[in-house]
Amino acid sequence: MRCVVCGSEMVETRTDLPFKVGPSSIVIIKGLPVHSCTRCQEFALDDPVMEKVDKILGSVDESMELEVVHFAA
Ligand SMILES: [Zn+2]
């Protein structure tokens, strides 16, 4: 897989990413498997991972300001 921004090689890694789910609500998903660019800050998620992220974000309480969820592979 190549980076869409700079064309460099992307490597599989795990990282923690914040997602905004409401006006003042942020969910941090830990241990998320991503493809990360070796040169710039770009990253990409696989479709099955993205679907799980959608499910996680859909199930959180949006009245919380900050929630930390561990991504279960
Ligand atoms: Zn890049």
N, CA, C, O and the ligand as a Tripos MOL2 file, in Angstrom:
@<TRIPOS>MOLECULE
protein
  293   291    74     0     0
PROTEIN
NO_CHARGES

@<TRIPOS>ATOM
      1 N           0.8420   -1.2040    0.0000 N.3       1 MET1
      2 CA          0.0000    0.0000    0.0000 C.3       1 MET1
      3 C           0.8790    1.2570    0.0000 C.2       1 MET1
      4 O           1.8650    1.3520    0.7320 O.2       1 MET1
      5 N           0.4850    2.2180   -0.8490 N.am      2 ARG2
      6 CA          1.2740    3.4580   -0.9600 C.3       2 ARG2
      7 C           0.4670    4.6400   -0.4210 C.2       2 ARG2
      8 O          -0.7600    4.6690   -0.5160 O.2       2 ARG2
      9 N           1.1720    5.5940    0.1360 N.am      3 CYS3
     10 CA          0.5540    6.8060    0.6600 C.3       3 CYS3
     11 C          -0.0580    7.6220   -0.4800 C.2       3 CYS3
     12 O           0.5860    7.8460   -1.5050 O.2       3 CYS3
     13 N          -1.3160    8.0670   -0.2950 N.am      4 VAL4
     14 CA         -1.9780    8.8560   -1.3350 C.3       4 VAL4
     15 C          -1.4270   10.2770   -1.3900 C.2       4 VAL4
     16 O          -1.6120   10.9790   -2.3840 O.2       4 VAL4
     17 N          -0.7530   10.6990   -0.3300 N.am      5 VAL5
     18 CA         -0.2440   12.0710   -0.2590 C.3       5 VAL5
     19 C           1.1570   12.1840   -0.8680 C.2       5 VAL5
     20 O           1.3940   13.0220   -1.7380 O.2       5 VAL5
     21 N           2.0880   11.3310   -0.4050 N.am      6 CYS6
     22 CA          3.4760   11.4850   -0.8420 C.3       6 CYS6
     23 C           4.0010   10.2820   -1.6180 C.2       6 CYS6
     24 O           5.1110   10.3360   -2.1470 O.2       6 CYS6
     25 N           3.2240    9.1900   -1.7000 N.am      7 GLY7
     26 CA          3.6300    8.0430   -2.4960 C.3       7 GLY7
     27 C           4.6340    7.1230   -1.8210 C.2       7 GLY7
     28 O           5.1480    6.1950   -2.4460 O.2       7 GLY7
     29 N           4.9150    7.3760   -0.5460 N.am      8 SER8
     30 CA          5.8560    6.5210    0.1750 C.3       8 SER8
     31 C           5.1840    5.2310    0.6320 C.2       8 SER8
     32 O           3.9600    5.1040    0.6160 O.2       8 SER8
     33 N           6.0180    4.2820    1.0390 N.am      9 GLU9
     34 CA          5.5170    3.0090    1.5450 C.3       9 GLU9
     35 C           4.7340    3.2240    2.8330 C.2       9 GLU9
     36 O           5.1050    4.0500    3.6670 O.2       9 GLU9
     37 N           3.6310    2.4610    2.9900 N.am     10 MET10
     38 CA          2.8790    2.5110    4.2440 C.3      10 MET10
     39 C           3.0690    1.2000    4.9770 C.2      10 MET10
     40 O           3.0830    0.1340    4.3610 O.2      10 MET10
     41 N           3.2130    1.2730    6.2760 N.am     11 VAL11
     42 CA          3.4320    0.0780    7.0820 C.3      11 VAL11
     43 C           2.2490   -0.1350    8.0260 C.2      11 VAL11
     44 O           1.6020    0.8180    8.4600 O.2      11 VAL11
     45 N           1.9800   -1.4090    8.3360 N.am     12 GLU12
     46 CA          0.9190   -1.7210    9.2830 C.3      12 GLU12
     47 C           1.4110   -1.4860   10.6970 C.2      12 GLU12
     48 O           2.4950   -1.9240   11.0830 O.2      12 GLU12
     49 N           0.6000   -0.7930   11.4490 N.am     13 THR13
     50 CA          0.9710   -0.5250   12.8340 C.3      13 THR13
     51 C          -0.3000   -0.3840   13.6500 C.2      13 THR13
     52 O          -1.4040   -0.4400   13.1080 O.2      13 THR13
     53 N          -0.1440   -0.2000   14.9540 N.am     14 ARG14
     54 CA         -1.2950    0.0610   15.8100 C.3      14 ARG14
     55 C          -1.0970    1.4020   16.4970 C.2      14 ARG14
     56 O           0.0000    1.7390   16.9420 O.2      14 ARG14
     57 N          -2.1810    2.1560   16.5720 N.am     15 THR15
     58 CA         -2.0550    3.4790   17.1650 C.3      15 THR15
     59 C          -3.3390    3.8380   17.8980 C.2      15 THR15
     60 O          -4.3390    3.1260   17.8090 O.2      15 THR15
     61 N          -3.2980    4.9410   18.6150 N.am     16 ASP16
     62 CA         -4.4810    5.4580   19.3060 C.3      16 ASP16
     63 C          -4.9680    6.6750   18.5320 C.2      16 ASP16
     64 O          -4.1950    7.5980   18.2720 O.2      16 ASP16
     65 N          -6.2510    6.6810   18.1620 N.am     17 LEU17
     66 CA         -6.7700    7.8040   17.3780 C.3      17 LEU17
     67 C          -8.0080    8.4050   18.0210 C.2      17 LEU17
     68 O          -8.8770    7.6790   18.5050 O.2      17 LEU17
     69 N          -8.0920    9.7470   18.0260 N.am     18 PRO18
     70 CA         -9.2840   10.4120   18.5330 C.3      18 PRO18
     71 C         -10.3150   10.6270   17.4200 C.2      18 PRO18
     72 O          -9.9640   10.9970   16.3000 O.2      18 PRO18
     73 N         -11.5870   10.3900   17.7430 N.am     19 PHE19
     74 CA        -12.6820   10.6430   16.7870 C.3      19 PHE19
     75 C         -13.6890   11.5640   17.4430 C.2      19 PHE19
     76 O         -14.0830   11.3540   18.5900 O.2      19 PHE19
     77 N         -14.1010   12.5810   16.7120 N.am     20 LYS20
     78 CA        -15.0980   13.5100   17.2200 C.3      20 LYS20
     79 C         -16.4870   12.9310   16.9220 C.2      20 LYS20
     80 O         -16.8050   12.6510   15.7660 O.2      20 LYS20
     81 N         -17.3050   12.7520   17.9470 N.am     21 VAL21
     82 CA        -18.6280   12.1560   17.7310 C.3      21 VAL21
     83 C         -19.7640   13.1380   18.0080 C.2      21 VAL21
     84 O         -20.9210   12.8430   17.7060 O.2      21 VAL21
     85 N         -19.4520   14.2850   18.5720 N.am     22 GLY22
     86 CA        -20.4760   15.2760   18.8650 C.3      22 GLY22
     87 C         -19.8110   16.6200   19.0000 C.2      22 GLY22
     88 O         -18.5920   16.7240   18.8690 O.2      22 GLY22
     89 N         -20.6050   17.6750   19.2670 N.am     23 PRO23
     90 CA        -20.0520   19.0330   19.3700 C.3      23 PRO23
     91 C         -18.9210   19.1240   20.3800 C.2      23 PRO23
     92 O         -17.9650   19.8690   20.1670 O.2      23 PRO23
     93 N         -19.0110   18.3780   21.4750 N.am     24 SER24
     94 CA        -17.9380   18.4320   22.4780 C.3      24 SER24
     95 C         -17.5780   17.0410   22.9720 C.2      24 SER24
     96 O         -17.1000   16.8730   24.0940 O.2      24 SER24
     97 N         -17.8100   16.0530   22.1300 N.am     25 SER25
     98 CA        -17.5270   14.6760   22.5320 C.3      25 SER25
     99 C         -16.4380   14.0740   21.6560 C.2      25 SER25
    100 O         -16.4840   14.1520   20.4280 O.2      25 SER25
    101 N         -15.4590   13.4740   22.3190 N.am     26 ILE26
    102 CA        -14.3650   12.8350   21.6030 C.3      26 ILE26
    103 C         -14.1940   11.4150   22.1330 C.2      26 ILE26
    104 O         -14.1820   11.1790   23.3410 O.2      26 ILE26
    105 N         -14.0620   10.4850   21.2040 N.am     27 VAL27
    106 CA        -13.7830    9.1010   21.5750 C.3      27 VAL27
    107 C         -12.3650    8.7880   21.1250 C.2      27 VAL27
    108 O         -12.0030    9.0290   19.9730 O.2      27 VAL27
    109 N         -11.5670    8.2540   22.0340 N.am     28 ILE28
    110 CA        -10.2270    7.8150   21.6780 C.3      28 ILE28
    111 C         -10.2550    6.2970   21.5630 C.2      28 ILE28
    112 O         -10.5790    5.5970   22.5230 O.2      28 ILE28
    113 N          -9.9160    5.8020   20.3940 N.am     29 ILE29
    114 CA         -9.8450    4.3520   20.2030 C.3      29 ILE29
    115 C          -8.3810    3.9420   20.2740 C.2      29 ILE29
    116 O          -7.5500    4.4130   19.4970 O.2      29 ILE29
    117 N          -8.0820    3.0610   21.2150 N.am     30 LYS30
    118 CA         -6.7040    2.6340   21.4310 C.3      30 LYS30
    119 C          -6.4320    1.3150   20.7260 C.2      30 LYS30
    120 O          -7.3110    0.4620   20.6060 O.2      30 LYS30
    121 N          -5.1940    1.1660   20.2610 N.am     31 GLY31
    122 CA         -4.7780   -0.0830   19.6330 C.3      31 GLY31
    123 C          -5.4300   -0.3270   18.2910 C.2      31 GLY31
    124 O          -5.6790   -1.4700   17.9090 O.2      31 GLY31
    125 N          -5.7060    0.7570   17.5750 N.am     32 LEU32
    126 CA         -6.3690    0.6490   16.2790 C.3      32 LEU32
    127 C          -5.3560    0.2400   15.2050 C.2      32 LEU32
    128 O          -4.3180    0.8840   15.0560 O.2      32 LEU32
    129 N          -5.6580   -0.8430   14.4450 N.am     33 PRO33
    130 CA         -4.7310   -1.2400   13.3820 C.3      33 PRO33
    131 C          -4.8660   -0.3090   12.1760 C.2      33 PRO33
    132 O          -5.9500   -0.1840   11.6060 O.2      33 PRO33
    133 N          -3.7820    0.3360   11.7920 N.am     34 VAL34
    134 CA         -3.8080    1.2770   10.6710 C.3      34 VAL34
    135 C          -2.6070    1.0360    9.7540 C.2      34 VAL34
    136 O          -1.6350    0.3820   10.1310 O.2      34 VAL34
    137 N          -2.7050    1.5780    8.5500 N.am     35 HIS35
    138 CA         -1.5420    1.6560    7.6680 C.3      35 HIS35
    139 C          -1.0050    3.0690    7.8080 C.2      35 HIS35
    140 O          -1.7130    4.0450    7.5630 O.2      35 HIS35
    141 N           0.2450    3.1630    8.2010 N.am     36 SER36
    142 CA          0.8130    4.4620    8.4860 C.3      36 SER36
    143 C           1.9360    4.7730    7.4990 C.2      36 SER36
    144 O           2.7530    3.9040    7.1960 O.2      36 SER36
    145 N           1.9810    6.0020    6.9990 N.am     37 CYS37
    146 CA          3.0260    6.4080    6.0670 C.3      37 CYS37
    147 C           4.3550    6.5360    6.7930 C.2      37 CYS37
    148 O           4.4150    7.0400    7.9150 O.2      37 CYS37
    149 N           5.4320    6.0700    6.1370 N.am     38 THR38
    150 CA          6.7530    6.1420    6.7580 C.3      38 THR38
    151 C           7.3640    7.5340    6.6280 C.2      38 THR38
    152 O           8.3840    7.8200    7.2550 O.2      38 THR38
    153 N           6.7490    8.4110    5.8160 N.am     39 ARG39
    154 CA          7.3560    9.7230    5.5670 C.3      39 ARG39
    155 C           6.5280   10.8910    6.0840 C.2      39 ARG39
    156 O           7.0800   11.8380    6.6440 O.2      39 ARG39
    157 N           5.2040   10.8380    5.9030 N.am     40 CYS40
    158 CA          4.3850   11.9550    6.3860 C.3      40 CYS40
    159 C           3.3960   11.4520    7.4440 C.2      40 CYS40
    160 O           3.5200   10.3210    7.9150 O.2      40 CYS40
    161 N           2.4500   12.2550    7.8070 N.am     41 GLN41
    162 CA          1.5280   11.9100    8.8870 C.3      41 GLN41
    163 C           0.3000   11.1600    8.3990 C.2      41 GLN41
    164 O          -0.5930   10.8610    9.1910 O.2      41 GLN41
    165 N           0.2410   10.8490    7.0950 N.am     42 GLU42
    166 CA         -0.9510   10.2220    6.5350 C.3      42 GLU42
    167 C          -1.1330    8.7980    7.0600 C.2      42 GLU42
    168 O          -0.1570    8.0820    7.2840 O.2      42 GLU42
    169 N          -2.3880    8.3960    7.2540 N.am     43 PHE43
    170 CA         -2.6540    7.0020    7.5980 C.3      43 PHE43
    171 C          -3.9520    6.5720    6.9420 C.2      43 PHE43
    172 O          -4.7640    7.4080    6.5440 O.2      43 PHE43
    173 N          -4.1460    5.2700    6.8300 N.am     44 ALA44
    174 CA         -5.3470    4.7340    6.2040 C.3      44 ALA44
    175 C          -5.8660    3.5620    7.0150 C.2      44 ALA44
    176 O          -5.0980    2.8150    7.6210 O.2      44 ALA44
    177 N          -7.1920    3.4150    7.0160 N.am     45 LEU45
    178 CA         -7.8170    2.2970    7.7190 C.3      45 LEU45
    179 C          -8.3740    1.3170    6.7010 C.2      45 LEU45
    180 O          -8.8990    1.7280    5.6650 O.2      45 LEU45
    181 N          -8.2650    0.0270    6.9850 N.am     46 ASP46
    182 CA         -8.9130   -0.9770    6.1490 C.3      46 ASP46
    183 C         -10.4280   -0.8790    6.3190 C.2      46 ASP46
    184 O         -10.9130   -0.4430    7.3630 O.2      46 ASP46
    185 N         -11.1750   -1.2860    5.2900 N.am     47 ASP47
    186 CA        -12.6370   -1.2110    5.3540 C.3      47 ASP47
    187 C         -13.2450   -1.9380    6.5600 C.2      47 ASP47
    188 O         -14.1140   -1.3790    7.2290 O.2      47 ASP47
    189 N         -12.8030   -3.1920    6.8570 N.am     48 PRO48
    190 CA        -13.3840   -3.8850    8.0270 C.3      48 PRO48
    191 C         -13.1010   -3.1450    9.3290 C.2      48 PRO48
    192 O         -13.9250   -3.1490   10.2440 O.2      48 PRO48
    193 N         -11.9200   -2.5050    9.4090 N.am     49 VAL49
    194 CA        -11.5650   -1.7290   10.6060 C.3      49 VAL49
    195 C         -12.4660   -0.5040   10.7040 C.2      49 VAL49
    196 O         -12.9600   -0.1620   11.7770 O.2      49 VAL49
    197 N         -12.6670    0.1450    9.5680 N.am     50 MET50
    198 CA        -13.5270    1.3340    9.5120 C.3      50 MET50
    199 C         -14.9600    0.9940    9.9580 C.2      50 MET50
    200 O         -15.6010    1.7650   10.6720 O.2      50 MET50
    201 N         -15.4470   -0.1850    9.5160 N.am     51 GLU51
    202 CA        -16.8010   -0.6070    9.9060 C.3      51 GLU51
    203 C         -16.8980   -0.7880   11.4180 C.2      51 GLU51
    204 O         -17.8850   -0.3910   12.0370 O.2      51 GLU51
    205 N         -15.8550   -1.3960   12.0100 N.am     52 LYS52
    206 CA        -15.8570   -1.5830   13.4630 C.3      52 LYS52
    207 C         -15.7940   -0.2450   14.1800 C.2      52 LYS52
    208 O         -16.4430   -0.0500   15.2080 O.2      52 LYS52
    209 N         -15.0050    0.6790   13.6290 N.am     53 VAL53
    210 CA        -14.9100    2.0150   14.2210 C.3      53 VAL53
    211 C         -16.2870    2.6810   14.2050 C.2      53 VAL53
    212 O         -16.7020    3.2950   15.1890 O.2      53 VAL53
    213 N         -16.9920    2.5520   13.0720 N.am     54 ASP54
    214 CA        -18.3420    3.1240   12.9670 C.3      54 ASP54
    215 C         -19.2620    2.5580   14.0410 C.2      54 ASP54
    216 O         -20.0410    3.2830   14.6600 O.2      54 ASP54
    217 N         -19.1560    1.2300   14.2510 N.am     55 LYS55
    218 CA        -19.9960    0.5790   15.2700 C.3      55 LYS55
    219 C         -19.6520    1.0800   16.6630 C.2      55 LYS55
    220 O         -20.5390    1.3550   17.4710 O.2      55 LYS55
    221 N         -18.3600    1.1960   16.9370 N.am     56 ILE56
    222 CA        -17.9200    1.6740   18.2480 C.3      56 ILE56
    223 C         -18.4310    3.0940   18.4760 C.2      56 ILE56
    224 O         -18.9680    3.4100   19.5380 O.2      56 ILE56
    225 N         -18.2530    3.9550   17.4520 N.am     57 LEU57
    226 CA        -18.6580    5.3540   17.5950 C.3      57 LEU57
    227 C         -20.1730    5.4740   17.7140 C.2      57 LEU57
    228 O         -20.6830    6.3890   18.3590 O.2      57 LEU57
    229 N         -20.8970    4.5310   17.0780 N.am     58 GLY58
    230 CA        -22.3590    4.5570   17.1440 C.3      58 GLY58
    231 C         -22.8920    4.1000   18.4840 C.2      58 GLY58
    232 O         -24.0410    4.3790   18.8280 O.2      58 GLY58
    233 N         -22.0550    3.3910   19.2540 N.am     59 SER59
    234 CA        -22.5310    2.8110   20.5100 C.3      59 SER59
    235 C         -22.1180    3.6230   21.7350 C.2      59 SER59
    236 O         -22.5100    3.2960   22.8550 O.2      59 SER59
    237 N         -21.3250    4.6880   21.5280 N.am     60 VAL60
    238 CA        -20.9000    5.4590   22.6980 C.3      60 VAL60
    239 C         -21.9420    6.4970   23.0890 C.2      60 VAL60
    240 O         -22.7710    6.9180   22.2830 O.2      60 VAL60
    241 N         -21.8690    6.8890   24.3430 N.am     61 ASP61
    242 CA        -22.7640    7.8950   24.8920 C.3      61 ASP61
    243 C         -22.2480    9.2830   24.5080 C.2      61 ASP61
    244 O         -21.1850    9.7070   24.9610 O.2      61 ASP61
    245 N         -23.0140    9.9840   23.6670 N.am     62 GLU62
    246 CA        -22.5400   11.2710   23.1530 C.3      62 GLU62
    247 C         -22.5870   12.3930   24.1830 C.2      62 GLU62
    248 O         -22.1280   13.5040   23.9170 O.2      62 GLU62
    249 N         -23.1420   12.1050   25.3610 N.am     63 SER63
    250 CA        -23.1450   13.1340   26.3940 C.3      63 SER63
    251 C         -21.8190   13.1420   27.1660 C.2      63 SER63
    252 O         -21.5400   14.0520   27.9470 O.2      63 SER63
    253 N         -21.0000   12.0860   26.9200 N.am     64 MET64
    254 CA        -19.6810   12.0430   27.5320 C.3      64 MET64
    255 C         -18.7540   12.9990   26.7840 C.2      64 MET64
    256 O         -18.8230   13.1050   25.5590 O.2      64 MET64
    257 N         -17.8880   13.6950   27.5210 N.am     65 GLU65
    258 CA        -16.9360   14.5810   26.8290 C.3      65 GLU65
    259 C         -15.7940   13.7960   26.2360 C.2      65 GLU65
    260 O         -15.3010   14.1030   25.1510 O.2      65 GLU65
    261 N         -15.3770   12.7750   26.9650 N.am     66 LEU66
    262 CA        -14.2440   11.9910   26.5100 C.3      66 LEU66
    263 C         -14.4360   10.5350   26.9130 C.2      66 LEU66
    264 O         -14.7060   10.2210   28.0720 O.2      66 LEU66
    265 N         -14.2910    9.6600   25.9300 N.am     67 GLU67
    266 CA        -14.4040    8.2390   26.2360 C.3      67 GLU67
    267 C         -13.2220    7.5210   25.5800 C.2      67 GLU67
    268 O         -12.8490    7.8270   24.4470 O.2      67 GLU67
    269 N         -12.6430    6.5700   26.2980 N.am     68 VAL68
    270 CA        -11.5250    5.8130   25.7600 C.3      68 VAL68
    271 C         -11.9750    4.3720   25.5590 C.2      68 VAL68
    272 O         -12.4430    3.7190   26.4910 O.2      68 VAL68
    273 N         -11.8270    3.8920   24.3430 N.am     69 VAL69
    274 CA        -12.2700    2.5390   24.0080 C.3      69 VAL69
    275 C         -11.0650    1.7640   23.4640 C.2      69 VAL69
    276 O         -10.2710    2.2880   22.6820 O.2      69 VAL69
    277 N         -10.9510    0.5160   23.8920 N.am     70 HIS70
    278 CA         -9.8990   -0.3300   23.3310 C.3      70 HIS70
    279 C         -10.4430   -1.0800   22.1290 C.2      70 HIS70
    280 O         -11.4880   -1.7250   22.2160 O.2      70 HIS70
    281 N          -9.7460   -0.9980   21.0180 N.am     71 PHE71
    282 CA        -10.1760   -1.6840   19.8120 C.3      71 PHE71
    283 C          -9.9150   -3.1790   19.9720 C.2      71 PHE71
    284 O          -8.7700   -3.6020   20.1330 O.2      71 PHE71
    285 N         -10.9820   -3.9730   19.9260 N.am     72 ALA72
    286 CA        -10.8200   -5.4270   20.0250 C.3      72 ALA72
    287 C         -10.7710   -6.0200   18.6360 C.2      72 ALA72
    288 O         -11.7460   -5.9420   17.8890 O.2      72 ALA72
    289 N          -9.6450   -6.6110   18.2840 N.am     73 ALA73
    290 CA         -9.4480   -7.1320   16.9340 C.3      73 ALA73
    291 C         -10.1850   -8.4160   16.6650 C.2      73 ALA73
    292 O         -10.1000   -8.9570   15.5630 O.2      73 ALA73
    293 ZN          2.9170   10.0110    3.0080 Zn       74 ZN74
@<TRIPOS>BOND
     1     1     2 1
     2     2     3 1
     3     3     4 2
     4     3     5 am
     5     5     6 1
     6     6     7 1
     7     7     8 2
     8     7     9 am
     9     9    10 1
    10    10    11 1
    11    11    12 2
    12    11    13 am
    13    13    14 1
    14    14    15 1
    15    15    16 2
    16    15    17 am
    17    17    18 1
    18    18    19 1
    19    19    20 2
    20    19    21 am
    21    21    22 1
    22    22    23 1
    23    23    24 2
    24    23    25 am
    25    25    26 1
    26    26    27 1
    27    27    28 2
    28    27    29 am
    29    29    30 1
    30    30    31 1
    31    31    32 2
    32    31    33 am
    33    33    34 1
    34    34    35 1
    35    35    36 2
    36    35    37 am
    37    37    38 1
    38    38    39 1
    39    39    40 2
    40    39    41 am
    41    41    42 1
    42    42    43 1
    43    43    44 2
    44    43    45 am
    45    45    46 1
    46    46    47 1
    47    47    48 2
    48    47    49 am
    49    49    50 1
    50    50    51 1
    51    51    52 2
    52    51    53 am
    53    53    54 1
    54    54    55 1
    55    55    56 2
    56    55    57 am
    57    57    58 1
    58    58    59 1
    59    59    60 2
    60    59    61 am
    61    61    62 1
    62    62    63 1
    63    63    64 2
    64    63    65 am
    65    65    66 1
    66    66    67 1
    67    67    68 2
    68    67    69 am
    69    69    70 1
    70    70    71 1
    71    71    72 2
    72    71    73 am
    73    73    74 1
    74    74    75 1
    75    75    76 2
    76    75    77 am
    77    77    78 1
    78    78    79 1
    79    79    80 2
    80    79    81 am
    81    81    82 1
    82    82    83 1
    83    83    84 2
    84    83    85 am
    85    85    86 1
    86    86    87 1
    87    87    88 2
    88    87    89 am
    89    89    90 1
    90    90    91 1
    91    91    92 2
    92    91    93 am
    93    93    94 1
    94    94    95 1
    95    95    96 2
    96    95    97 am
    97    97    98 1
    98    98    99 1
    99    99   100 2
   100    99   101 am
   101   101   102 1
   102   102   103 1
   103   103   104 2
   104   103   105 am
   105   105   106 1
   106   106   107 1
   107   107   108 2
   108   107   109 am
   109   109   110 1
   110   110   111 1
   111   111   112 2
   112   111   113 am
   113   113   114 1
   114   114   115 1
   115   115   116 2
   116   115   117 am
   117   117   118 1
   118   118   119 1
   119   119   120 2
   120   119   121 am
   121   121   122 1
   122   122   123 1
   123   123   124 2
   124   123   125 am
   125   125   126 1
   126   126   127 1
   127   127   128 2
   128   127   129 am
   129   129   130 1
   130   130   131 1
   131   131   132 2
   132   131   133 am
   133   133   134 1
   134   134   135 1
   135   135   136 2
   136   135   137 am
   137   137   138 1
   138   138   139 1
   139   139   140 2
   140   139   141 am
   141   141   142 1
   142   142   143 1
   143   143   144 2
   144   143   145 am
   145   145   146 1
   146   146   147 1
   147   147   148 2
   148   147   149 am
   149   149   150 1
   150   150   151 1
   151   151   152 2
   152   151   153 am
   153   153   154 1
   154   154   155 1
   155   155   156 2
   156   155   157 am
   157   157   158 1
   158   158   159 1
   159   159   160 2
   160   159   161 am
   161   161   162 1
   162   162   163 1
   163   163   164 2
   164   163   165 am
   165   165   166 1
   166   166   167 1
   167   167   168 2
   168   167   169 am
   169   169   170 1
   170   170   171 1
   171   171   172 2
   172   171   173 am
   173   173   174 1
   174   174   175 1
   175   175   176 2
   176   175   177 am
   177   177   178 1
   178   178   179 1
   179   179   180 2
   180   179   181 am
   181   181   182 1
   182   182   183 1
   183   183   184 2
   184   183   185 am
   185   185   186 1
   186   186   187 1
   187   187   188 2
   188   187   189 am
   189   189   190 1
   190   190   191 1
   191   191   192 2
   192   191   193 am
   193   193   194 1
   194   194   195 1
   195   195   196 2
   196   195   197 am
   197   197   198 1
   198   198   199 1
   199   199   200 2
   200   199   201 am
   201   201   202 1
   202   202   203 1
   203   203   204 2
   204   203   205 am
   205   205   206 1
   206   206   207 1
   207   207   208 2
   208   207   209 am
   209   209   210 1
   210   210   211 1
   211   211   212 2
   212   211   213 am
   213   213   214 1
   214   214   215 1
   215   215   216 2
   216   215   217 am
   217   217   218 1
   218   218   219 1
   219   219   220 2
   220   219   221 am
   221   221   222 1
   222   222   223 1
   223   223   224 2
   224   223   225 am
   225   225   226 1
   226   226   227 1
   227   227   228 2
   228   227   229 am
   229   229   230 1
   230   230   231 1
   231   231   232 2
   232   231   233 am
   233   233   234 1
   234   234   235 1
   235   235   236 2
   236   235   237 am
   237   237   238 1
   238   238   239 1
   239   239   240 2
   240   239   241 am
   241   241   242 1
   242   242   243 1
   243   243   244 2
   244   243   245 am
   245   245   246 1
   246   246   247 1
   247   247   248 2
   248   247   249 am
   249   249   250 1
   250   250   251 1
   251   251   252 2
   252   251   253 am
   253   253   254 1
   254   254   255 1
   255   255   256 2
   256   255   257 am
   257   257   258 1
   258   258   259 1
   259   259   260 2
   260   259   261 am
   261   261   262 1
   262   262   263 1
   263   263   264 2
   264   263   265 am
   265   265   266 1
   266   266   267 1
   267   267   268 2
   268   267   269 am
   269   269   270 1
   270   270   271 1
   271   271   272 2
   272   271   273 am
   273   273   274 1
   274   274   275 1
   275   275   276 2
   276   275   277 am
   277   277   278 1
   278   278   279 1
   279   279   280 2
   280   279   281 am
   281   281   282 1
   282   282   283 1
   283   283   284 2
   284   283   285 am
   285   285   286 1
   286   286   287 1
   287   287   288 2
   288   287   289 am
   289   289   290 1
   290   290   291 1
   291   291   292 2
@<TRIPOS>SUBSTRUCTURE
     1 MET1         2 RESIDUE 1 A MET
     2 ARG2         6 RESIDUE 1 A ARG
     3 CYS3        10 RESIDUE 1 A CYS
     4 VAL4        14 RESIDUE 1 A VAL
     5 VAL5        18 RESIDUE 1 A VAL
     6 CYS6        22 RESIDUE 1 A CYS
     7 GLY7        26 RESIDUE 1 A GLY
     8 SER8        30 RESIDUE 1 A SER
     9 GLU9        34 RESIDUE 1 A GLU
    10 MET10       38 RESIDUE 1 A MET
    11 VAL11       42 RESIDUE 1 A VAL
    12 GLU12       46 RESIDUE 1 A GLU
    13 THR13       50 RESIDUE 1 A THR
    14 ARG14       54 RESIDUE 1 A ARG
    15 THR15       58 RESIDUE 1 A THR
    16 ASP16       62 RESIDUE 1 A ASP
    17 LEU17       66 RESIDUE 1 A LEU
    18 PRO18       70 RESIDUE 1 A PRO
    19 PHE19       74 RESIDUE 1 A PHE
    20 LYS20       78 RESIDUE 1 A LYS
    21 VAL21       82 RESIDUE 1 A VAL
    22 GLY22       86 RESIDUE 1 A GLY
    23 PRO23       90 RESIDUE 1 A PRO
    24 SER24       94 RESIDUE 1 A SER
    25 SER25       98 RESIDUE 1 A SER
    26 ILE26      102 RESIDUE 1 A ILE
    27 VAL27      106 RESIDUE 1 A VAL
    28 ILE28      110 RESIDUE 1 A ILE
    29 ILE29      114 RESIDUE 1 A ILE
    30 LYS30      118 RESIDUE 1 A LYS
    31 GLY31      122 RESIDUE 1 A GLY
    32 LEU32      126 RESIDUE 1 A LEU
    33 PRO33      130 RESIDUE 1 A PRO
    34 VAL34      134 RESIDUE 1 A VAL
    35 HIS35      138 RESIDUE 1 A HIS
    36 SER36      142 RESIDUE 1 A SER
    37 CYS37      146 RESIDUE 1 A CYS
    38 THR38      150 RESIDUE 1 A THR
    39 ARG39      154 RESIDUE 1 A ARG
    40 CYS40      158 RESIDUE 1 A CYS
    41 GLN41      162 RESIDUE 1 A GLN
    42 GLU42      166 RESIDUE 1 A GLU
    43 PHE43      170 RESIDUE 1 A PHE
    44 ALA44      174 RESIDUE 1 A ALA
    45 LEU45      178 RESIDUE 1 A LEU
    46 ASP46      182 RESIDUE 1 A ASP
    47 ASP47      186 RESIDUE 1 A ASP
    48 PRO48      190 RESIDUE 1 A PRO
    49 VAL49      194 RESIDUE 1 A VAL
    50 MET50      198 RESIDUE 1 A MET
    51 GLU51      202 RESIDUE 1 A GLU
    52 LYS52      206 RESIDUE 1 A LYS
    53 VAL53      210 RESIDUE 1 A VAL
    54 ASP54      214 RESIDUE 1 A ASP
    55 LYS55      218 RESIDUE 1 A LYS
    56 ILE56      222 RESIDUE 1 A ILE
    57 LEU57      226 RESIDUE 1 A LEU
    58 GLY58      230 RESIDUE 1 A GLY
    59 SER59      234 RESIDUE 1 A SER
    60 VAL60      238 RESIDUE 1 A VAL
    61 ASP61      242 RESIDUE 1 A ASP
    62 GLU62      246 RESIDUE 1 A GLU
    63 SER63      250 RESIDUE 1 A SER
    64 MET64      254 RESIDUE 1 A MET
    65 GLU65      258 RESIDUE 1 A GLU
    66 LEU66      262 RESIDUE 1 A LEU
    67 GLU67      266 RESIDUE 1 A GLU
    68 VAL68      270 RESIDUE 1 A VAL
    69 VAL69      274 RESIDUE 1 A VAL
    70 HIS70      278 RESIDUE 1 A HIS
    71 PHE71      282 RESIDUE 1 A PHE
    72 ALA72      286 RESIDUE 1 A ALA
    73 ALA73      290 RESIDUE 1 A ALA
    74 ZN74       293 GROUP 0 **** ****
